[in-house]
Amino acid sequence: MQKKTFDLVIVNDLPKIHGDLKQLESFRFANNRGFPQSYKNFVQEYGYGLTLEEYIINIPIDICSIFARAEFIKSTYIDDVMNNDIWFDIEPDGSLEILKRLYPFAKSINGNYLFWDITDSTDDEFDIYISDFNGIGFRKVAKDLYECFDKLTDSKLFKNYEIFATHPAKRTFEIVELK
């Protein structure tokens, strides 16, 4: 089996910020599953920054932590989901049951979010969904972060997931300073 790679071009030379690598390995969701392996590989290789020219992938870190960001994002919709009072599109791939188990881990500068389905998984990975809580609904993108990046940067596939985008994302990573 060929080793998967992210193949992102780092566009600046600031020091990488990898966050809390112990927490990256030790954290467990309520179902006792840890972070997906592709995510752990990403954090260890790249860390915190702007990915594909638009996504901030949250990591275990004191400032802008994945845990704080996920709770904030979930707080904007989870009560409505639990009360079956949906104000956003969930089709084509979402359902109330799926929405209840999604965990947000990334946000784009264009308002898209990436989520893990923490109960639907293969091996050491979680399925990844994308949504903007507006016009694209919830779409299943990939089975891991490698496939997600491949699809969002593919000129033939990106429109299936980022339907308002005019071009595929670029395979770049920009290290961001935390202040």
C-alpha positions as CSV (number, residue, x, y, z in Angstrom):
1,M,0.0,0.0,0.0
2,Q,1.3,3.4,-1.0
3,K,1.9,5.9,1.8
4,K,-0.6,8.8,1.6
5,T,0.8,12.4,1.6
6,F,-0.8,15.8,1.8
7,D,1.7,17.4,-0.7
8,L,1.0,20.9,0.5
9,V,3.4,23.7,-0.5
10,I,4.3,25.8,2.5
11,V,4.2,29.4,1.3
12,N,6.0,31.2,4.2
13,D,8.8,30.4,6.6
14,L,7.4,31.3,10.0
15,P,7.9,28.7,12.8
16,K,5.4,25.9,12.7
17,I,2.9,25.7,15.6
18,H,2.0,22.0,16.3
19,G,0.0,22.6,19.5
20,D,-0.2,20.0,22.3
21,L,1.0,16.8,20.7
22,K,0.4,14.8,23.9
23,Q,-3.3,15.9,23.8
24,L,-3.4,15.1,20.1
25,E,-2.6,11.5,21.0
26,S,-4.4,11.1,24.3
27,F,-7.8,12.9,23.6
28,R,-10.9,10.7,23.4
29,F,-14.3,11.5,22.2
30,A,-17.4,10.3,24.2
31,N,-17.3,7.0,22.2
32,N,-13.6,6.5,23.4
33,R,-12.2,7.0,19.9
34,G,-9.2,9.3,19.4
35,F,-8.5,11.8,16.7
36,P,-8.4,10.4,13.1
37,Q,-5.0,9.3,12.0
38,S,-4.9,11.6,8.9
39,Y,-5.7,14.6,11.2
40,K,-2.9,13.6,13.6
41,N,-0.5,13.2,10.6
42,F,-1.6,16.7,9.4
43,V,-1.0,18.3,12.8
44,Q,2.4,16.7,13.2
45,E,3.5,17.6,9.7
46,Y,2.0,21.1,9.3
47,G,0.4,22.3,12.5
48,Y,-1.8,25.5,12.7
49,G,-2.3,27.6,9.7
50,L,-4.3,28.4,6.6
51,T,-4.8,25.2,4.5
52,L,-5.8,25.1,0.8
53,E,-5.8,28.9,0.9
54,E,-9.0,29.0,2.9
55,Y,-9.3,26.5,5.8
56,I,-8.1,26.9,9.4
57,I,-7.9,23.4,10.7
58,N,-8.3,23.7,14.5
59,I,-5.7,21.8,16.6
60,P,-5.2,21.1,20.3
61,I,-3.6,24.4,21.4
62,D,-4.2,27.0,24.1
63,I,-5.4,29.7,21.7
64,C,-8.1,28.8,19.2
65,S,-8.2,25.3,20.4
66,I,-10.1,22.7,18.5
67,F,-12.1,22.0,21.7
68,A,-13.2,25.6,22.2
69,R,-13.9,26.2,18.5
70,A,-16.0,23.0,18.2
71,E,-18.1,23.8,21.2
72,F,-18.7,27.3,19.9
73,I,-19.7,26.1,16.4
74,K,-22.0,23.4,17.8
75,S,-23.6,25.9,20.1
76,T,-25.0,27.7,17.1
77,Y,-27.0,24.8,15.8
78,I,-27.2,21.7,18.1
79,D,-30.2,22.8,20.2
80,D,-32.2,23.3,17.0
81,V,-31.1,19.9,15.8
82,M,-32.1,18.3,19.1
83,N,-35.5,20.0,19.0
84,N,-36.0,19.2,15.3
85,D,-36.2,22.9,14.4
86,I,-33.8,22.9,11.5
87,W,-33.3,26.4,9.9
88,F,-30.6,25.2,7.4
89,D,-30.4,22.7,4.5
90,I,-29.2,19.2,5.5
91,E,-29.6,17.5,2.2
92,P,-28.1,15.9,0.1
93,D,-26.1,13.7,2.6
94,G,-27.2,14.9,6.0
95,S,-29.9,13.8,8.4
96,L,-30.9,14.6,11.9
97,E,-29.1,11.6,13.2
98,I,-25.9,12.5,11.4
99,L,-26.0,16.1,12.5
100,K,-26.3,15.0,16.2
101,R,-23.0,13.2,15.9
102,L,-20.9,15.6,13.8
103,Y,-17.9,17.3,15.3
104,P,-16.6,20.5,13.6
105,F,-12.9,20.7,13.2
106,A,-12.2,23.3,10.5
107,K,-13.7,26.6,9.1
108,S,-13.0,28.3,5.8
109,I,-12.7,32.0,5.3
110,N,-15.6,31.6,2.9
111,G,-17.9,30.3,5.7
112,N,-17.7,26.5,5.0
113,Y,-17.2,24.1,7.9
114,L,-15.6,20.6,7.9
115,F,-17.0,18.1,10.3
116,W,-16.2,14.5,11.4
117,D,-18.9,12.0,11.9
118,I,-17.4,10.6,15.0
119,T,-19.5,7.4,15.0
120,D,-19.3,6.4,11.3
121,S,-15.8,5.4,10.7
122,T,-13.4,3.1,9.0
123,D,-10.2,2.0,10.7
124,D,-8.6,5.1,12.4
125,E,-10.7,7.6,10.4
126,F,-14.0,9.5,10.5
127,D,-16.1,10.4,7.5
128,I,-15.8,14.1,6.7
129,Y,-18.8,16.4,5.8
130,I,-18.9,20.0,4.6
131,S,-21.5,22.6,5.1
132,D,-22.0,26.4,5.1
133,F,-25.3,26.3,7.0
134,N,-26.8,28.0,4.0
135,G,-27.0,26.9,0.4
136,I,-24.9,23.7,0.1
137,G,-26.6,21.6,2.7
138,F,-24.4,18.8,4.3
139,R,-22.3,16.9,1.9
140,K,-20.1,13.9,2.6
141,V,-16.7,14.8,1.2
142,A,-14.3,12.0,2.2
143,K,-13.3,9.1,4.4
144,D,-10.1,10.9,5.6
145,L,-8.3,14.3,5.4
146,Y,-6.1,13.1,2.5
147,E,-9.1,12.3,0.3
148,C,-10.8,15.6,1.5
149,F,-7.9,17.7,0.3
150,D,-7.7,15.7,-3.0
151,K,-11.3,16.3,-3.8
152,L,-11.3,20.0,-2.8
153,T,-8.2,20.6,-5.0
154,D,-9.4,18.5,-8.0
155,S,-10.6,20.6,-11.0
156,K,-13.3,18.0,-11.8
157,L,-14.5,17.3,-8.2
158,F,-14.4,20.5,-6.2
159,K,-17.8,21.8,-7.4
160,N,-19.5,18.7,-5.9
161,Y,-18.6,20.1,-2.4
162,E,-17.9,23.8,-2.7
163,I,-20.7,24.6,-5.1
164,F,-20.2,28.3,-5.0
165,A,-16.4,28.2,-5.6
166,T,-15.1,29.4,-9.0
167,H,-12.0,27.3,-8.9
168,P,-10.5,24.4,-7.0
169,A,-8.5,25.1,-3.8
170,K,-4.7,25.2,-4.1
171,R,-2.5,22.7,-2.3
172,T,-0.9,25.3,0.0
173,F,-0.3,25.8,3.7
174,E,0.4,29.1,5.2
175,I,1.8,29.2,8.7
176,V,-0.2,31.6,10.8
177,E,1.2,33.5,13.8
178,L,-0.8,33.3,17.0
179,K,-1.0,36.5,18.9
